[in-house]
Structures are given as structure tokens and as C-alpha cells.
Amino acid sequence: MVLNLQTSDTSRATQPFIELLNVSKGFEDSSKQNGRQVLDRVSFQVARGETVVVLGRSGVGKSVMLKHIMGFLEPDAGRVFVDGQEITGRSEEEMLPIRRKVTMVFQSGALFDSLTVGENIAFPLREKRTFGEEEIEERVSTLLEQVNLSDIAGRMPSDLSTGMKRAVAIARALAAEPEAILYDEPTTMVDPLMARTIGDLILKLKQQTHLTAIVVTHDMKLARKLADRVVFLVEGKVAYFGPMEGLNNLDHELIREFILLDEVSLLESRRRPGR
């Protein structure tokens, strides 16, 4: 069922931009007779202009949750809302207006290998067919400057590091002029220096654009840098949803261990020679 909510500008501004309501999702698992429950009655809201960070160990359903918001997956139960509209059960064609409002930056970057950096960023602009070539080139140059990668428009994705590919993917996402952006593990599989650079970039964009954002990560340093509120998933369930400072006083063994291991890792990095 698709519920299209007609709202006034005032109520639209105050309602959540993204909402998951008791969303559950399981997948068939050949090694287990009953399959595997990935999301279990997940509920939380993201206000317009807010950045929510989703934390948790690998395999707890963080990326699966993002795919539900994009409509790439359908929940087994529960409802998903974007900008006041229920998207549960929508066809691919019906999802097109939603995907113009919400874009996703994948772990891989998902750049087109046969296109240059500039052509990758220009792709969503050309799809709109409302910009001339001179305007597109100017916009691409501005976006590359915004993500601190000026003068690489002519390079191919194969020439870029993992971190640079992610920065280009962010620029391409911004080219679509979305209202919300979803980041899937933006600092995974990069070195600590690049992880800090990407985190600083996302923070700068948050402050400049005020877009609604969800950042999926297991990186506590990134979470502390970006989060207005935090969702912590444990075994597919929401174990905590609230401000970052609330995590520190939470009486939950796994979450406390997660925070402690991050603190130990940070302490060890500061003790390394040359720092």
C-alpha cells in the first residue's frame, strides 16, 4: 500500500524527513533452516536537516537499512517514509521522484569506470537535460573544488585511490541536488589520514548544505564528529536512539565494549612513534 500524505508547508517542515516504523527484514540462509533475521522491528526518525549516524558491528543490518530507504529492498514487515510519503510497496517507476530527493554514496563509490571524473559528476546533470554544457562544466568544477579535488576532472576512476573515489562519489551525489544523502561506511578500507579527511569533508558539507543525512559506520570518531543523534543497532534491533553523549552512560554491555575498544584504539594510535 502506498500512502501519499498531502501536507502544508508548515507541517512538512516539522515532520521527519525519513522515518522507519517497525521495519523487519530477513534473508534465506542455506546453512540455517529458518533463515537469518537482519532487521528486527527497527524504528527511528531523521528530522529535516539532521545528521543521524547509524552505529553497530558488521553484519547487524546497517547497509540493509539504507537500501530500504532507497527502495532497493522491501521490508518483510513495517513501513518506510520519505518526506512524508510512504514508499513501502512502490514500483521502480514510482520510486524515481523519491530517488531525486535522496541519493546514496556507496562504499565502492560506484563510479562509471569508462567515464572520467568530470563525466561521472556531470552524469546526473546531463540526465536532467536542463543545463547547457558550459553550465555543466562550471558546476563540475565547483563541486570538485567543494570536495577538495580540483584539477582531476580529466582523470579516470582507475587512477584514483579509494578515498579519492569516495570524494568524487560525494561530488556526484551533490550534483543531483538532493534533499538528503545517505553515506554507506564512508571511512572503511582507507588509511586513518584519509578517514579523517573524508570525515572533515562530510562535516564541511553538513555545515554548508544543511542536507538531511544518514551516515552508516562503525567508526566512533566519525560518529562523534558528525552526529546530531545516533542509532546503535545490536543484532538487528535498535539498542539506542538519541544524542551521542547518551551512549557513554548507557548500561549495555556490547555498546560499552564497542566504546571501550574505540578508546583503546585511539590511545594506542597516540602512543605510536612519530606522533
Phi, psi and omega per residue, in radians:
M1 nan 2.366 3.100
V2 -1.914 2.140 3.142
L3 -1.879 2.010 -3.139
N4 -1.781 1.905 -3.077
L5 -1.585 2.083 3.054
Q6 -1.561 2.112 -3.047
T7 -2.287 2.723 3.036
S8 -1.331 2.884 3.133
D9 -1.065 -0.616 -3.111
T10 -1.181 -0.837 -3.129
S11 -1.210 -0.562 3.102
R12 -1.088 -0.668 -3.112
A13 -1.226 -0.461 -3.071
T14 -1.724 -0.296 -3.136
Q15 -1.389 2.748 3.100
P16 -1.042 2.497 3.059
F17 -1.380 -0.650 3.086
I18 -2.239 2.366 3.094
E19 -2.519 2.288 2.969
L20 -1.906 2.290 -3.071
L21 -2.200 1.811 3.096
N22 0.929 0.791 -3.098
V23 -1.410 2.224 3.084
S24 -2.199 2.523 3.114
K25 -2.622 2.285 3.064
G26 -2.211 2.762 3.113
F27 -2.237 2.577 3.059
E28 -1.128 2.401 3.134
D29 -2.277 1.981 -3.063
S30 -1.088 -0.385 -3.118
S31 -1.537 -0.180 -3.129
K32 -2.261 2.295 -3.049
Q33 -1.072 -0.629 -3.065
N34 -1.663 0.078 -3.119
G35 1.324 -2.932 -3.043
R36 -2.250 2.194 3.103
Q37 -1.520 2.016 -3.069
V38 -1.650 -0.797 3.058
L39 -2.063 2.362 -3.052
D40 -2.267 1.655 3.100
R41 0.940 0.914 -3.129
V42 -1.395 2.215 3.098
S43 -2.374 2.277 2.948
F44 -2.946 2.899 -3.113
Q45 -2.214 2.627 3.044
V46 -2.172 2.044 -3.130
A47 -1.261 2.747 3.103
R48 -1.059 2.202 -3.138
G49 1.470 -0.001 -3.098
E50 -1.604 2.626 2.991
T51 -1.921 2.030 3.079
V52 -1.892 2.256 3.105
V53 -1.788 2.286 3.111
V54 -1.821 2.010 -3.093
L55 -1.864 2.814 3.066
G56 2.647 2.872 3.136
R57 -1.214 2.899 3.092
S58 -1.068 2.447 3.057
G59 1.500 0.148 -3.106
V60 -1.618 0.046 3.046
G61 1.796 0.240 -3.081
K62 -1.111 -0.888 -3.121
S63 -1.229 -0.606 3.083
V64 -1.042 -0.669 3.121
M65 -1.080 -0.752 3.112
L66 -1.061 -0.690 -3.113
K67 -1.158 -0.470 3.043
H68 -1.223 -0.656 3.130
I69 -1.174 -0.610 3.107
M70 -1.409 -0.166 -3.112
G71 1.398 0.231 3.081
F72 -1.313 -0.435 3.094
L73 -2.241 2.611 3.067
E74 -1.829 2.370 3.095
P75 -1.232 2.611 3.009
D76 -1.250 -0.539 3.092
A77 -2.670 2.748 3.127
G78 1.711 -3.127 -3.022
R79 -2.406 2.565 3.111
V80 -2.169 2.291 -3.133
F81 -2.119 2.431 3.040
V82 -2.303 2.137 3.126
D83 0.924 0.753 3.070
G84 1.403 0.047 -3.125
Q85 -2.022 2.349 3.065
E86 -1.347 2.219 -3.112
I87 -1.798 -0.082 3.141
T88 -1.031 2.221 3.079
G89 1.472 0.091 -3.140
R90 -1.308 2.571 3.054
S91 -1.329 2.945 3.099
E92 -1.023 -0.718 3.135
E93 -1.128 -0.705 -3.137
E94 -1.214 -0.398 -3.141
M95 -1.408 -0.244 -3.063
L96 -1.009 -0.796 3.112
P97 -1.113 -0.571 3.111
I98 -1.182 -0.727 -3.112
R99 -1.285 -0.196 2.965
R100 -1.402 -0.382 3.105
K101 -1.575 -0.569 -3.052
V102 -2.164 2.216 3.107
T103 -2.171 2.819 -3.021
M104 -2.261 2.382 3.042
V105 -1.808 1.920 -3.069
F106 -1.385 2.767 3.093
Q107 -0.944 -0.765 -3.065
S108 -1.302 -0.250 -3.012
G109 1.567 -0.600 3.106
A110 0.921 0.687 3.086
L111 -1.374 2.700 3.066
F112 -1.380 2.031 -3.048
D113 -1.097 -0.511 -3.053
S114 -1.512 -0.067 -3.136
L115 -1.906 2.586 3.053
T116 -1.197 2.977 3.086
V117 -0.984 -0.833 -3.129
G118 -1.077 -0.726 3.137
E119 -1.171 -0.610 3.079
N120 -1.085 -0.808 -3.120
I121 -1.200 -0.592 -3.125
A122 -1.296 -0.317 -3.022
F123 -0.917 -0.924 3.137
P124 -1.147 -0.467 3.104
L125 -1.233 -0.705 3.125
R126 -1.222 -0.563 3.107
E127 -1.077 -0.597 -3.131
K128 -1.209 -0.506 3.116
R129 1.032 0.538 3.116
T130 -2.052 0.002 -3.099
F131 -2.048 2.456 2.992
G132 -1.373 2.869 -3.068
E133 -1.082 -0.664 3.137
E134 -1.133 -0.707 3.120
E135 -1.174 -0.662 3.113
I136 -1.116 -0.801 3.140
E137 -1.070 -0.694 3.125
E138 -1.151 -0.716 3.141
R139 -1.171 -0.714 3.107
V140 -1.076 -0.775 3.127
S141 -1.069 -0.736 3.131
T142 -1.117 -0.750 -3.121
L143 -1.162 -0.712 3.093
L144 -1.102 -0.682 3.078
E145 -1.139 -0.643 -3.119
Q146 -1.134 -0.577 3.129
V147 -1.740 0.304 3.045
N148 1.101 0.653 3.137
L149 -2.315 0.799 3.106
S150 -1.079 2.645 3.012
D151 1.251 0.384 3.051
I152 -2.109 0.283 -3.070
A153 -1.013 -0.558 -3.086
G154 -1.525 -0.074 -3.103
R155 -1.419 2.748 3.122
M156 -1.640 2.662 3.119
P157 -0.968 -0.567 -3.133
S158 -1.145 -0.313 3.135
D159 -1.530 -0.072 -3.011
L160 -1.783 2.638 3.001
S161 -1.281 2.915 3.124
T162 -1.011 -0.762 3.138
G163 -1.111 -0.721 3.122
M164 -1.143 -0.675 3.097
K165 -1.049 -0.690 -3.139
R166 -1.188 -0.661 3.100
A167 -1.130 -0.695 3.086
V168 -1.139 -0.700 3.109
A169 -1.085 -0.639 3.085
I170 -1.147 -0.746 3.113
A171 -1.072 -0.734 3.122
R172 -1.122 -0.690 3.103
A173 -1.079 -0.727 3.142
L174 -1.196 -0.500 3.135
A175 -1.075 -0.502 3.141
A176 -1.303 -0.087 -3.135
E177 0.908 0.991 -3.120
P178 -1.383 2.954 3.006
E179 -1.651 -0.333 3.131
A180 -2.546 2.622 3.140
I181 -2.347 2.355 -3.134
L182 -1.935 2.210 3.141
Y183 -1.895 2.135 3.130
D184 -1.786 1.809 3.105
E185 0.847 1.071 -3.037
P186 -1.160 -0.364 -3.085
T187 -1.931 0.133 3.131
T188 -1.329 2.554 3.077
M189 1.118 0.463 2.986
V190 -2.221 2.780 -3.125
D191 -1.232 2.813 -3.064
P192 -0.989 -0.636 3.139
L193 -1.146 -0.779 3.118
M194 -1.187 -0.615 3.093
A195 -1.054 -0.746 3.109
R196 -1.147 -0.686 3.127
T197 -1.093 -0.781 3.136
I198 -1.149 -0.723 3.087
G199 -1.053 -0.756 3.107
D200 -1.106 -0.659 3.127
L201 -1.123 -0.823 -3.136
I202 -1.112 -0.669 3.098
L203 -1.105 -0.756 3.121
K204 -1.068 -0.755 3.135
L205 -1.163 -0.643 3.079
K206 -1.038 -0.794 -3.099
Q207 -1.242 -0.544 -3.096
Q208 -1.477 -0.693 -2.982
T209 -1.753 -0.463 -3.098
H210 0.988 0.560 3.079
L211 -1.267 2.620 2.935
T212 -1.145 2.407 -3.078
A213 -2.559 2.546 2.936
I214 -2.159 2.243 3.137
V215 -2.051 1.985 3.074
V216 -1.589 2.211 -3.086
T217 -2.826 2.888 2.913
H218 -2.033 0.214 -3.055
D219 -1.648 1.806 -3.104
M220 -1.109 -0.613 3.137
K221 -1.102 -0.737 3.102
L222 -1.133 -0.726 3.138
A223 -1.054 -0.796 -3.136
R224 -1.110 -0.554 -3.112
K225 -1.278 -0.606 -2.913
L226 -1.922 -0.508 -2.840
A227 -1.281 2.271 2.825
D228 -1.444 -0.727 3.001
R229 -2.474 2.845 -3.052
V230 -2.204 2.412 2.904
V231 -1.904 2.210 3.082
F232 -1.974 2.045 -3.135
L233 -1.676 2.306 3.043
V234 -2.259 2.047 -3.140
E235 0.899 0.761 3.063
G236 1.383 -0.001 3.141
K237 -1.941 2.684 3.051
V238 -1.401 1.876 3.120
A239 -1.521 -0.396 3.128
Y240 -2.740 2.423 3.002
F241 -2.501 1.984 -3.105
G242 2.980 -2.914 -3.138
P243 -1.165 2.689 -3.108
M244 -0.983 -0.708 -3.075
E245 -1.114 -0.395 3.121
G246 -1.199 -0.413 3.118
L247 -1.089 -0.672 -3.026
N248 -1.122 -0.465 -3.103
N249 -1.841 0.196 -3.067
L250 -1.411 2.326 3.124
D251 -1.593 1.286 3.137
H252 -2.428 2.056 -2.963
E253 -1.013 -0.829 -3.078
L254 -1.165 -0.713 3.140
I255 -1.155 -0.727 3.115
R256 -1.094 -0.679 3.106
E257 -1.153 -0.703 3.110
F258 -1.020 -0.821 3.140
I259 -1.173 -0.740 -3.123
L260 -1.089 -0.772 3.133
L261 -1.102 -0.628 3.093
D262 -1.151 -0.716 3.124
E263 -1.137 -0.691 3.100
V264 -1.118 -0.756 3.123
S265 -1.072 -0.727 3.132
L266 -1.143 -0.713 3.135
L267 -1.128 -0.744 3.139
E268 -1.131 -0.670 3.139
S269 -1.145 -0.560 3.126
R270 -1.291 -0.400 -3.120
R271 -1.534 -0.141 -3.100
R272 -1.152 2.535 3.112
P273 -1.024 2.511 3.079
G274 1.546 -0.013 3.140
R275 -1.759 nan nan
